[in-house]
């Protein structure tokens, strides 16, 4: 992740965002429904997204939360179920005939939101307090805006602010502030129409009131709205009214040319062996490409696609194969298959999460270890030698040892319950010895290092942590793997997002391998944490050990192409998915300076209470011990 001067150091509260997403999914009963932050609050039905407003940022915790959930309720419970997109579509056509379309659209949204708010409160009485907070905050805001626009002479905005205050006033506003002479003269008519807002039952009623007001007010206003308080997206409403889905909105370019293939005369046709013709005007000139086609250009076929196709005798072979299929005899129930299917449903059908649809892995092996890497590794080994012994004891105390199978049919030992051989065999063996603990620990560790640019100032300390774990795990013969990951930001684009995985210590050789290759891991570019965690989860699933650990050495700031806002949520989902598979995931943040509270909050939102914050490497064993104990007790 490349870092620049941060003028706006905003962090998405992933836990809060996930709560909003769950709320939107529950209200709409749409598994694909998502929530995103935006300058305005609206719903895009075709894209299955509710947009909540940044208006609620930097307010008190109660005001912010009540504001965000009422944004979701108004769109997911209100507009999604009770707004008529066809009526809104017709109203939008009407606004094109007006001199002040922005005022008309925002006025409609104000009236419609007032109707949807009352519907939501009737259906869900528990939202009344949240909506009361919403009204109080908006009331103060529009009151201050009215004063500002009066002073500046921005009459249309001031008039809209006044209408809002009139609609949501607890008692009628008898005295209007002076805004514009002819507007103040029309007060009786405007007040009469505003009073009808509380009687609306359908979208058509909201349209009627808005249209009636606009027919009079449009002639009186001098300029259109300067600010946008309520958003009515035309294209989104059009797609919603037409019943389009997100797939329908994807780009489908027409061909550049309009050539059509000419019919060959019937009869004997000339056949050219070993040549595949794909002629069109753009490819008339021969090139050096082999079987290369441009999707945006081509020749239209003359085949009637609606007509039935004549069958082929050779196709009967396929029919016989299909007819001989039989039911599988396998009856084993595999819970992992069920979990995977449910996880695929949760991630939008994408194996590695819907945010990573275009990501692809590039697996790398370490290069030949250089002398300076060996020297640096030996120096790090000396620095952590004391802490290695402490960590070794921690691992031996907390992790389970492998069990040896019980030995039976012995001539001495414990008497077996099965005494039949005593009566049937000449030399009966009716003794056994119970299973014993093996000196080997029944665990596997995957150590995953974030090699993004943001780790630049933490990389040296983090490498010491990896050396410490490698030497400690090697000393107790625990299989482990160390992998660095990063995304190539320069190559990320429409063709995909290349994600590199460089494994410097592999499971197969971890107990015997020298760890100097760890020094080859360096800060690179971006980091797509959720994608990397899912890949490492797959690797650990294949291990046979009883206890499996995934330690992510990261600063907790996932950032990559199209991953900024949803990266934290996607990483959290990946962590939850790994834990469902029985893999214990924890984050290790090693730093030489004080860790900001905002960064701690981001990491804890992703990994929960299994987050290690260590400012000095000598603290790591002492901090890790209670965490491993907690994980061990959780798994019992």
C-alpha positions in Angstrom: 0.0 0.0 0.0 1.6 3.2 -1.1 1.3 6.0 1.5 1.1 9.7 0.7 0.5 12.8 2.8 -2.8 12.1 4.5 -5.1 15.1 4.5 -8.1 13.0 5.5 -7.1 10.1 7.8 -10.6 8.6 7.9 -11.0 4.9 8.8 -14.1 2.9 8.1 -15.5 1.3 11.3 -15.7 -2.2 9.9 -17.8 -3.6 12.7 -20.4 -0.8 12.3 -20.4 -1.2 8.6 -21.1 -4.9 9.0 -23.9 -4.2 11.3 -25.4 -1.8 8.7 -25.0 -4.5 6.0 -26.7 -7.1 8.2 -29.6 -4.7 8.8 -30.0 -3.9 5.1 -30.0 -7.7 4.3 -32.5 -8.4 7.0 -34.9 -5.6 6.0 -34.8 -6.3 2.2 -34.3 -10.1 2.6 -31.7 -9.8 -0.2 -28.5 -11.8 0.5 -26.5 -9.6 -2.0 -27.6 -6.3 -0.4 -24.6 -4.1 0.5 -24.1 -0.8 2.3 -21.6 1.8 1.3 -20.7 5.3 2.5 -21.6 8.2 0.1 -22.1 12.0 0.2 -25.9 11.3 -0.1 -28.4 8.8 1.2 -30.2 6.7 -1.5 -30.7 3.1 -2.7 -29.5 1.6 -5.9 -31.8 -1.4 -6.3 -30.1 -2.7 -9.5 -26.7 -2.8 -7.8 -28.1 -4.1 -4.5 -26.6 -1.2 -2.5 -27.8 1.2 0.1 -25.7 4.3 0.4 -25.5 6.0 3.8 -24.6 9.6 4.1 -21.3 11.2 5.3 -23.5 13.8 6.8 -23.4 11.8 10.0 -19.6 11.8 10.3 -17.9 13.5 13.3 -21.0 13.7 15.4 -21.6 12.2 18.8 -21.7 8.4 18.9 -25.5 8.3 19.4 -26.2 10.8 16.7 -23.9 9.1 14.2 -25.4 5.6 14.8 -29.0 6.8 14.8 -28.3 8.7 11.7 -26.8 5.8 9.8 -29.4 3.2 10.8 -32.3 5.6 9.9 -30.6 6.1 6.5 -30.7 2.3 6.1 -34.3 2.0 7.4 -35.6 4.8 5.0 -34.1 3.0 2.0 -34.2 -0.7 2.8 -37.5 -0.7 4.7 -39.1 2.4 3.3 -38.2 3.1 -0.4 -37.4 -0.5 -1.3 -40.8 -1.7 -0.2 -43.1 1.3 -0.4 -41.8 3.6 -3.2 -43.2 3.2 -6.7 -40.3 3.6 -9.2 -42.7 4.0 -12.1 -44.3 7.1 -10.5 -40.9 8.5 -9.7 -39.7 7.9 -13.3 -42.7 9.8 -14.7 -42.1 12.6 -12.2 -38.4 12.9 -13.3 -39.7 13.3 -16.9 -41.9 16.2 -15.6 -38.9 17.9 -13.9 -37.2 18.2 -17.3 -39.9 20.7 -18.3 -39.2 23.0 -15.3 -36.8 25.9 -14.9 -35.6 24.7 -11.5 -35.4 20.8 -11.7 -33.0 20.4 -8.7 -35.5 22.2 -6.4 -38.3 19.9 -7.6 -36.3 16.7 -7.2 -35.2 17.6 -3.6 -38.7 18.7 -2.7 -40.1 15.4 -3.8 -37.5 13.5 -1.8 -38.3 15.6 1.3 -42.0 14.8 1.0 -41.4 11.1 0.1 -39.0 10.7 3.1 -41.5 12.1 5.5 -44.1 9.5 4.2 -41.5 6.7 4.4 -40.5 7.7 7.9 -44.0 7.4 9.2 -44.5 4.0 7.5 -41.2 2.7 9.1 -42.1 3.9 12.6 -45.5 2.3 12.3 -44.1 -1.1 11.2 -41.1 -0.9 13.5 -41.9 1.1 16.7 -38.4 0.5 18.0 -37.0 3.1 15.5 -38.9 6.1 17.0 -35.9 7.2 19.2 -33.5 7.0 16.2 -35.8 9.0 14.0 -36.3 11.6 16.8 -32.5 12.0 16.9 -32.5 12.3 13.1 -35.1 15.1 13.2 -33.3 17.0 15.9 -30.0 17.0 14.1 -31.5 17.9 10.8 -33.7 20.5 12.4 -30.6 22.3 13.8 -28.8 21.9 10.5 -31.6 23.4 8.4 -32.2 26.2 10.8 -28.6 27.3 10.6 -28.6 26.9 6.8 -31.7 29.1 6.6 -29.9 31.9 8.5 -26.8 31.6 6.3 -28.7 31.6 3.0 -30.9 34.5 4.2 -27.8 36.6 4.9 -26.2 35.6 1.6 -29.4 36.2 -0.4 -29.5 32.6 -1.7 -33.3 32.6 -1.8 -34.0 29.2 -3.4 -31.9 27.3 -0.8 -33.4 29.4 2.0 -36.9 28.7 0.8 -36.1 24.9 0.7 -34.7 25.1 4.3 -37.9 26.8 5.4 -40.1 24.1 3.8 -38.1 21.4 5.6 -38.6 23.1 8.9 -42.3 23.6 8.1 -42.8 19.9 7.2 -41.1 18.5 10.4 -42.2 21.3 12.8 -43.9 20.1 15.9 -46.3 23.0 15.6 -47.2 25.3 12.6 -44.8 28.1 11.9 -47.0 31.3 11.9 -44.4 33.8 11.2 -42.2 33.2 8.1 -38.8 34.9 7.8 -38.6 37.2 4.8 -37.1 35.3 1.9 -38.6 36.8 -1.3 -41.6 39.1 -1.6 -43.7 37.0 -4.0 -42.8 33.7 -2.2 -43.9 35.3 1.1 -47.2 36.4 -0.5 -47.8 32.8 -1.6 -47.5 31.6 2.0 -51.2 30.5 2.4 -51.1 28.3 -0.7 -47.7 26.8 0.2 -48.7 26.1 3.8 -51.9 24.5 2.6 -50.0 22.1 0.4 -47.3 21.3 3.0 -50.1 20.4 5.5 -51.1 17.6 3.1 -47.7 16.0 3.4 -48.7 14.2 6.5 -51.7 12.7 4.7 -49.8 11.0 1.9 -50.2 7.2 1.6 -48.5 6.5 -1.8 -45.7 7.7 -3.9 -48.4 9.1 -6.3 -49.6 11.3 -3.4 -46.1 12.7 -2.9 -45.8 13.4 -6.6 -49.1 15.2 -6.7 -48.2 17.6 -3.8 -44.8 18.2 -5.3 -46.2 18.9 -8.8 -48.8 21.2 -7.4 -46.2 23.3 -5.5 -43.8 23.3 -8.4 -46.4 24.6 -10.9 -46.7 27.8 -8.8 -43.2 28.1 -7.2 -41.2 27.4 -10.4 -42.4 30.7 -11.8 -41.4 32.6 -8.7 -37.9 31.3 -8.1 -35.1 33.1 -9.7 -32.3 30.5 -9.5 -32.1 26.7 -9.0 -30.8 25.1 -5.8 -27.1 25.8 -5.0 -26.8 22.9 -2.6 -28.0 19.3 -2.7 -29.6 18.0 0.6 -31.6 15.1 -0.8 -30.5 13.0 -3.7 -32.8 11.5 -6.4 -30.6 9.6 -8.9 -32.2 9.5 -12.3 -30.3 6.6 -13.9 -30.8 4.5 -10.7 -34.6 5.1 -10.8 -34.7 4.4 -14.5 -33.0 1.0 -14.0 -35.2 0.2 -11.0 -38.4 1.0 -12.9 -37.2 -1.0 -15.9 -36.4 -4.0 -13.6 -32.7 -4.1 -14.6 -30.2 -6.1 -12.6 -26.5 -5.3 -12.1 -25.6 -7.8 -14.9 -27.9 -5.8 -17.2 -25.9 -2.7 -16.4 -22.5 -4.2 -17.4 -21.0 -2.7 -20.5 -22.0 -4.4 -23.8 -20.2 -2.6 -26.7 -21.5 -2.8 -30.2 -19.2 -4.0 -32.9 -17.0 -1.2 -34.4 -17.8 -2.4 -37.9 -21.2 -3.6 -39.3 -20.0 -6.3 -41.7 -22.1 -9.4 -42.3 -20.8 -12.8 -43.5 -21.9 -13.6 -47.0 -23.7 -16.8 -47.7 -21.7 -19.4 -49.7 -23.6 -20.9 -52.7 -24.9 -24.4 -51.9 -23.2 -27.4 -53.3 -19.6 -28.6 -53.1 -17.6 -26.3 -51.0 -13.8 -25.8 -51.2 -12.2 -27.1 -48.0 -8.8 -25.7 -46.9 -7.0 -28.1 -44.5 -5.4 -26.8 -41.2 -6.6 -23.2 -41.7 -9.0 -21.3 -39.5 -10.5 -18.2 -41.1 -11.7 -15.4 -39.0 -11.9 -12.5 -41.5 -13.3 -9.1 -40.9 -12.5 -5.7 -42.1 -10.3 -4.8 -39.1 -8.2 -7.9 -39.6 -7.9 -7.8 -43.4 -4.1 -7.2 -43.2 -2.1 -10.2 -42.0 -0.3 -9.9 -38.7 1.9 -12.1 -36.6 -0.7 -12.9 -34.0 -1.9 -16.4 -33.6 -5.6 -17.1 -32.8 -6.0 -13.6 -31.4 -9.3 -11.8 -31.5 -10.6 -8.4 -30.5 -13.9 -8.6 -28.8 -14.9 -5.1 -29.9 -14.7 -6.0 -33.7 -15.9 -8.8 -35.8 -18.2 -10.0 -38.6 -21.8 -10.8 -37.9 -22.9 -14.3 -38.8 -25.7 -14.9 -41.2 -27.1 -17.8 -39.2 -30.6 -17.4 -37.8 -30.1 -17.9 -34.1 -33.8 -18.3 -33.5 -34.1 -21.2 -35.9 -33.8 -24.9 -34.8 -30.4 -26.4 -35.6 -30.1 -29.6 -37.6 -28.9 -32.5 -35.6 -25.7 -34.5 -36.2 -25.3 -38.3 -36.1 -22.2 -38.0 -34.0 -24.0 -36.3 -31.2 -25.7 -39.6 -30.4 -22.6 -40.7 -28.6 -23.1 -37.9 -26.0 -26.7 -39.0 -25.5 -25.6 -42.6 -24.7 -23.1 -41.3 -22.2 -25.7 -39.2 -20.5 -28.2 -42.0 -20.4 -25.8 -44.3 -18.6 -25.2 -42.0 -15.6 -25.9 -43.6 -12.3 -26.4 -42.4 -8.7 -23.2 -42.3 -6.7 -22.8 -44.9 -4.0 -21.0 -42.5 -1.8 -23.2 -41.7 1.2 -20.7 -39.9 3.5 -21.9 -36.6 4.8 -19.1 -34.0 4.6 -19.9 -30.9 6.7 -16.9 -29.1 5.1 -18.8 -29.2 1.8 -21.8 -27.7 3.4 -19.7 -25.0 5.0 -18.0 -24.2 1.7 -21.3 -23.9 -0.1 -22.7 -21.6 2.5 -19.5 -19.5 2.5 -19.7 -19.2 -1.3 -23.3 -18.0 -1.0 -22.1 -15.4 1.6 -19.3 -14.2 -0.6 -21.4 -13.8 -3.7 -20.4 -17.1 -5.3 -16.8 -16.1 -5.5 -14.3 -18.6 -3.9 -12.1 -15.8 -2.5 -14.8 -13.2 -1.8 -16.7 -10.9 -4.1 -14.2 -8.1 -3.5 -11.5 -10.3 -5.0 -13.2 -11.5 -8.2 -10.4 -10.1 -10.4 -7.5 -11.0 -8.1 -5.2 -13.9 -9.1 -2.2 -15.5 -7.3 1.4 -15.5 -8.4 3.3 -18.0 -6.2 7.1 -17.4 -5.8 9.9 -19.4 -4.3 12.9 -17.8 -2.4 16.0 -16.9 -4.3 19.4 -18.3 -3.5 20.4 -16.9 -0.1 23.2 -14.3 -0.3 26.0 -13.8 2.2 24.7 -10.6 3.5 21.3 -12.2 4.2 23.0 -15.0 6.1 25.0 -12.5 8.2 21.9 -10.4 9.0 19.9 -13.6 9.9 22.7 -14.7 12.3 22.6 -11.2 13.9 18.8 -11.4 14.4 19.2 -14.9 15.9 21.6 -13.5 18.5 19.2 -10.7 19.3 16.3 -13.0 19.9 18.1 -16.0 21.5 16.9 -15.2 25.0 13.3 -14.7 23.9 13.4 -17.9 21.8 13.8 -20.0 25.0 10.8 -18.2 26.6 8.7 -18.7 23.5 9.7 -22.4 23.3 8.4 -22.9 26.9 5.2 -21.1 26.0 4.6 -23.4 23.1 5.4 -26.6 25.0 3.1 -25.5 27.9 0.1 -24.5 25.9 -0.1 -26.7 22.9 -1.2 -30.4 22.8 1.3 -33.2 22.1 0.6 -35.9 19.7 -0.8 -39.2 21.0 0.6 -42.6 20.3 -1.8 -45.3 19.5 -2.5 -47.8 22.3 -0.6 -51.1 22.0 -2.7 -54.3 22.4 -2.1 -58.1 22.5 0.9 -57.9 24.7 2.3 -60.6 27.1 2.5 -58.0 29.9 1.0 -54.8 30.9 -2.6 -53.8 31.8 -5.2 -56.6 31.7 -7.5 -56.2 28.7 -11.3 -56.5 29.0 -11.3 -59.0 26.2 -10.2 -62.3 27.9 -11.4 -64.6 25.1 -7.9 -65.4 23.8 -7.0 -66.7 27.3 -9.4 -69.6 26.6 -8.9 -70.1 22.9 -5.2 -69.4 22.3 -2.2 -71.6 23.3 -0.2 -68.4 24.1 -2.8 -65.9 25.1 -1.9 -62.1 24.8 -4.5 -60.4 26.9 -2.5 -57.3 28.1 -2.2 -53.8 26.6 -0.3 -50.6 27.3 -2.2 -47.3 27.1 -1.4 -44.5 24.6 1.3 -42.1 25.7 2.2 -38.5 24.8 4.6 -38.1 22.0 7.4 -35.5 22.4 6.1 -33.9 19.1 3.5 -31.2 19.4 0.3 -31.7 17.3 0.1 -28.2 15.7 0.9 -26.4 12.5 1.6 -22.6 12.1 1.2 -20.4 9.0 3.0 -17.1 9.4 1.7 -14.6 6.9 3.7 -11.4 6.4 2.1 -8.2 5.0 4.7 -6.9 2.5 2.9 -3.7 1.7 4.6 -0.3 1.6 2.9 0.8 4.8 5.1 -1.9 6.6 8.3 0.0 5.7 9.0 1.3 9.2 7.9 -1.9 10.9 9.6 -4.5 8.6 12.9 -4.9 10.6 11.1 -5.5 13.9 8.6 -7.8 12.2 11.4 -9.9 10.6 12.9 -10.4 14.1 9.5 -11.7 15.1 9.5 -14.2 12.2 13.0 -15.3 13.1 11.9 -15.7 16.7 8.9 -17.9 15.7 10.9 -19.9 13.2 13.7 -20.8 15.6 11.3 -21.5 18.5 9.0 -23.7 16.4 12.0 -25.5 14.8 13.4 -26.3 18.3 10.1 -28.1 19.3 9.7 -29.7 15.8 6.4 -27.9 14.9 5.7 -27.7 11.2 5.3 -24.2 10.0 5.4 -22.0 6.9 6.4 -18.4 6.3 4.9 -16.5 3.4 5.0 -12.8 2.4 2.2 -11.3 0.3 1.5 -8.1 -1.7 -0.4 -6.9 -4.7 1.3 -5.3 -7.7 -0.4 -1.9 -7.9 1.2 -1.0 -11.2 -0.2 -4.0 -13.0 -3.6 -4.1 -11.3 -6.3 -3.1 -13.7 -9.1 -4.4 -15.9 -7.0 -7.6 -16.8 -6.9 -8.5 -13.1 -5.1 -7.8 -9.8 -1.9 -9.9 -9.5 -1.2 -10.9 -5.9 2.2 -12.3 -5.1 2.8 -15.0 -2.4 6.5 -15.6 -1.7 7.0 -18.7 0.6 10.5 -18.4 2.1 10.0 -21.3 4.7 7.9 -24.3 3.5 6.0 -26.8 5.7 8.1 -29.7 4.2 11.5 -28.3 5.3 10.6 -26.0 8.2 12.1 -28.2 10.9 15.4 -28.4 9.2 15.6 -25.3 7.0 17.9 -22.4 7.8 15.8 -19.2 8.0 18.0 -16.8 6.2 15.6 -16.6 3.3 13.3 -14.6 5.6 15.6 -11.6 4.9 14.3 -11.6 1.3 10.9 -10.3 2.3 10.8 -6.6 1.8 8.1 -3.9 1.6 6.5 -3.9 -1.8 3.2 -2.2 -2.8 -0.5 -2.9 -1.9 -2.0 -5.5 0.3 -5.3 -7.5 -0.2 -5.4 -9.1 3.3 -8.7 -11.0 2.9 -7.6 -12.7 -0.3 -4.3 -13.7 1.2 -5.9 -15.1 4.4 -8.3 -17.2 2.2 -5.3 -18.7 0.3 -3.5 -19.6 3.6 -6.7 -21.1 5.0 -6.7 -23.5 2.1 -3.2 -24.5 2.8 -3.8 -25.1 6.5 -6.9 -27.1 5.8 -4.8 -29.7 4.0 -2.7 -30.3 7.1 -3.5 -33.2 9.4 -2.4 -31.6 12.7 -5.0 -31.2 15.4 -4.3 -27.5 16.1 -3.8 -25.0 13.3 -2.7 -21.4 13.6 -2.6 -18.6 11.2 -0.6 -15.6 12.4 -0.9 -12.5 10.3 1.9 -10.0 10.8 0.3 -6.8 9.5 -0.4 -3.2 10.5 -4.1 -3.9 9.8 -4.6 -1.5 6.9 -5.7 -3.5 3.9 -5.6 -1.3 0.8 -5.5 -2.3 -2.9 -7.3 -1.6 -6.2 -11.1 -1.3 -5.6 -10.5 -2.5 -2.0 -10.3 0.8 0.0 -13.8 0.9 1.6 -14.7 -2.8 1.7 -11.2 -4.2 2.4 -11.6 -4.2 6.2 -15.0 -6.0 5.9 -13.6 -8.5 3.4 -10.7 -9.3 5.7 -13.0 -9.7 8.7 -15.1 -12.2 6.6 -12.0 -14.1 5.7 -10.9 -14.4 9.3 -14.4 -15.6 10.3 -14.4 -18.2 7.5 -11.0 -19.5 8.6 -12.2 -19.8 12.2 -15.2 -21.8 11.0 -12.7 -24.3 9.5 -11.1 -24.7 13.0 -8.1 -22.5 12.2 -7.1 -20.0 14.9 -6.4 -16.6 13.3 -4.6 -13.8 15.2 -2.9 -10.6 14.2 0.6 -9.7 15.4 1.5 -6.0 15.2 5.2 -5.4 15.9 6.4 -1.8 16.1 9.3 0.2 17.5 7.0 3.2 18.3 3.7 3.8 20.0 0.8 2.3 18.1 -2.0 4.8 17.5 -5.4 4.0 19.0 -7.1 4.4 15.6 -4.9 1.7 14.2 -5.6 -0.6 17.1 -9.3 -0.1 16.6 -9.0 -1.1 12.9 -7.1 -4.3 13.8 -9.5 -5.3 16.6 -12.5 -4.7 14.3 -11.0 -7.3 12.0 -9.5 -9.9 14.4 -11.4 -9.3 17.6 -9.7 -9.9 20.9 -7.0 -12.1 19.2 -4.8 -9.2 18.4 -1.2 -8.8 19.6 0.2 -5.3 19.9 3.9 -5.5 20.7 6.3 -2.5 20.8 9.4 -4.4 21.7 10.3 -7.9 20.5 11.2 -9.0 24.1 7.5 -8.6 25.1 6.3 -11.0 22.5 6.5 -14.3 24.4 4.9 -12.8 27.5 2.0 -11.3 25.5 1.6 -14.5 23.4 1.3 -16.9 26.4 -2.1 -15.7 27.7 -3.4 -15.5 24.1 -2.4 -19.1 23.3 -4.0 -20.3 26.6 -7.2 -18.5 25.8 -7.2 -20.1 22.3 -6.5 -23.5 23.9 -9.4 -23.2 26.4 -11.7 -22.1 23.6 -11.0 -25.2 21.6 -11.6 -27.6 24.5 
